[in-house]
Amino acid sequence: MPENIVLIAGATGAAASRLTEMVALTPGWRAVGLCRNPPAKAPSGDVRYIRTDFTSLDSCRAAVAGAGAVTHMVYAARAPFGEGGVEDVPGNVAMLRNLLDAVEVPSLRHVHLLEGGKWYGLHIGPMRSPTREDDPRHMPPNFYYDQQDLLAARRTGKTWTWSASRPQYLVDVEPGRARNLVTVVGAYAAICAALNAPFDFPGKPGSYTALTEVTDSTVLARFIMWCLSEPRAADQAFNITNGDMFRWSRLWPRLADYFGLPLGVVRTMPLDRWMADKAPVWRAIAERAGLRYPDIADVATWAYADFVWGIDWDIVSSMNRARLAGFQDLEDSEDQFIRHLDTYRQLKVLP
Ligand SMILES: NC(=O)c1ccc[n+]([C@@H]2O[C@H](COP(=O)([O-])OP(=O)(O)OC[C@H]3O[C@@H](n4cnc5c(N)ncnc54)[C@H](OP(=O)(O)O)[C@@H]3O)[C@@H](O)[C@H]2O)c1
């Protein structure tokens, strides 16, 4: 039996897929992934999946009973939501509460909660930047506040500790996950090329020039692993990004060069609307290039890009707390974006 058994709630999602792989491949650790639709093929290493519905306490109890002596839990699920809107507080809190009710076993040492930049109200309007973990909360609703308060209250008087991470937009190489800036940019560029259109930046002018940042899913996975076993991470929340920042106004010309497209202008075009008639264009591109996903819906969630590029204020997180506690990872977000595009091309997701 491994020394550490990590229950990962939402193991197949954007925030936790890389973590599940990383835990499974770490000697002495086992990942137990919980979700409603376990993958047909499990990643390599010590991992198993248990089909669970977090809206049901009985289902959560059955999952924990089947997981062995759970030492850690990572909660990375979310109730259904729409881009940029108010997310469901009662639904999200009930799901976490069901799992906490089920998981408070004597072997439990740590619970980690996924939060995000919306903690600071990035979806509402300009916020303080760089954001710091103790900045004042915005006016509710915000399900992260209720979830973190629930977790902190549950920890009182217990031997286990908690931590929380606040990543920004996640970037990753994950074929089939369309809510992803890398494939959105790649598909948009391919459509520009097919239609002889310039490579216009389709977001708001302020979004082109504002400072922004992303969190690579592998950085996030390493960070959560660190939280699970680092005493200095106990009982607090942390911003977690790649550790740098960028402006689309720097990256976009580099992307135009990369795709061999003429650089256009900032031309605000809500992509959900402007791409609505482009599915046949993508299908033709995919057929010509022998791509894996002929349906554009499997490659680009345009509404997600509209949300990201509709934000025309700085998004910068202070990484001081994590760095001063000892987490020092750094990725170059611009270089990494290009590397991820290369990988998607090799994987025949992008032309
Ligand atoms: N994605 C981002 O860019 C990003 C950025 C910052 C923060 N975050 C935060 O990270 C957290 C996770 O988000 P995500 O983007 O990873 O979500 P996601 O990709 O939609 O994944 C959600 C996961 O939860 C599972 N799930 C959802 N409802 C469930 C239920 N009722 N019972 C069991 N499993 C359920 C899903 O699997 P099944 O559908 O198979 O059940 C999936 O594994 C959220 O708090 C989010 O705000 C995300």
The ligand as a Tripos MOL2 file, in Angstrom:
@<TRIPOS>MOLECULE
LIG
   48    52     1     0     0
SMALL
NO_CHARGES

@<TRIPOS>ATOM
      1 N1         -9.8640   26.0000  -16.4020 N.am      1 LIG1
      2 C1         -9.2420   27.1310  -16.0360 C.2       1 LIG1
      3 O1         -8.6550   27.8600  -16.8670 O.2       1 LIG1
      4 C2         -9.2100   27.5120  -14.5680 C.ar      1 LIG1
      5 C3         -8.4500   28.6350  -14.2000 C.ar      1 LIG1
      6 C4         -8.3940   29.0080  -12.8620 C.ar      1 LIG1
      7 C5         -9.1190   28.2930  -11.9280 C.ar      1 LIG1
      8 N2         -9.8500   27.2150  -12.2900 N.ar      1 LIG1
      9 C6        -10.6210   26.5330  -11.2420 C.3       1 LIG1
     10 O2        -10.2730   25.1660  -11.1490 O.3       1 LIG1
     11 C7        -11.4120   24.4380  -10.6730 C.3       1 LIG1
     12 C8        -11.6740   23.2790  -11.6280 C.3       1 LIG1
     13 O3        -12.0210   23.8290  -12.8940 O.3       1 LIG1
     14 P1        -11.7010   23.1000  -14.2770 P.3       1 LIG1
     15 O4        -11.5740   24.1660  -15.2940 O.co2     1 LIG1
     16 O5        -10.6330   22.0950  -14.1040 O.co2     1 LIG1
     17 O6        -13.0970   22.3690  -14.5200 O.3       1 LIG1
     18 P2        -13.4290   21.2930  -15.6300 P.3       1 LIG1
     19 O7        -12.3680   21.2180  -16.6700 O.co2     1 LIG1
     20 O8        -14.8310   21.5610  -16.0410 O.co2     1 LIG1
     21 O9        -13.3790   19.9110  -14.8260 O.3       1 LIG1
     22 C9        -14.3060   19.6270  -13.8230 C.3       1 LIG1
     23 C10       -14.0140   18.2480  -13.2530 C.3       1 LIG1
     24 O10       -14.9840   17.9800  -12.2200 O.3       1 LIG1
     25 C11       -15.7200   16.7860  -12.5530 C.3       1 LIG1
     26 N3        -17.0850   17.0130  -12.1200 N.ar      1 LIG1
     27 C12       -17.8730   18.0890  -12.3910 C.ar      1 LIG1
     28 N4        -19.0540   17.9370  -11.7880 N.ar      1 LIG1
     29 C13       -19.0140   16.7500  -11.0990 C.ar      1 LIG1
     30 C14       -19.9400   16.0460  -10.2850 C.ar      1 LIG1
     31 N5        -21.1640   16.5040  -10.0450 N.pl3     1 LIG1
     32 N6        -19.5420   14.8660   -9.7410 N.ar      1 LIG1
     33 C15       -18.3040   14.3730  -10.0140 C.ar      1 LIG1
     34 N7        -17.3990   15.0010  -10.7790 N.ar      1 LIG1
     35 C16       -17.7520   16.1750  -11.3170 C.ar      1 LIG1
     36 C17       -15.5710   16.6630  -14.0820 C.3       1 LIG1
     37 O11       -15.6750   15.3300  -14.5330 O.3       1 LIG1
     38 P3        -17.0790   14.7000  -15.0380 P.3       1 LIG1
     39 O12       -17.7250   15.7000  -15.9420 O.co2     1 LIG1
     40 O13       -16.6960   13.4110  -15.6700 O.co2     1 LIG1
     41 O14       -17.8750   14.4700  -13.8090 O.co2     1 LIG1
     42 C18       -14.1150   17.1200  -14.2590 C.3       1 LIG1
     43 O15       -13.2300   16.0790  -13.8760 O.3       1 LIG1
     44 C19       -12.5770   25.4480  -10.5890 C.3       1 LIG1
     45 O16       -12.6860   25.9660   -9.2970 O.3       1 LIG1
     46 C20       -12.1110   26.5220  -11.5330 C.3       1 LIG1
     47 O17       -12.7260   27.7670  -11.2630 O.3       1 LIG1
     48 C21        -9.9190   26.8000  -13.5900 C.ar      1 LIG1
@<TRIPOS>BOND
     1     1     2 1
     2     2     3 2
     3     2     4 1
     4     4     5 ar
     5     4    48 ar
     6     5     6 ar
     7     6     7 ar
     8     7     8 ar
     9     8     9 1
    10     8    48 ar
    11     9    10 1
    12     9    46 1
    13    10    11 1
    14    11    12 1
    15    11    44 1
    16    12    13 1
    17    13    14 1
    18    14    15 2
    19    14    16 1
    20    14    17 1
    21    17    18 1
    22    18    19 2
    23    18    20 1
    24    18    21 1
    25    21    22 1
    26    22    23 1
    27    23    24 1
    28    23    42 1
    29    24    25 1
    30    25    26 1
    31    25    36 1
    32    26    27 ar
    33    26    35 ar
    34    27    28 ar
    35    28    29 ar
    36    29    30 ar
    37    29    35 ar
    38    30    31 1
    39    30    32 ar
    40    32    33 ar
    41    33    34 ar
    42    34    35 ar
    43    36    37 1
    44    36    42 1
    45    37    38 1
    46    38    39 2
    47    38    40 1
    48    38    41 1
    49    42    43 1
    50    44    45 1
    51    44    46 1
    52    46    47 1
@<TRIPOS>SUBSTRUCTURE
     1 LIG1         1 GROUP 0 **** ****
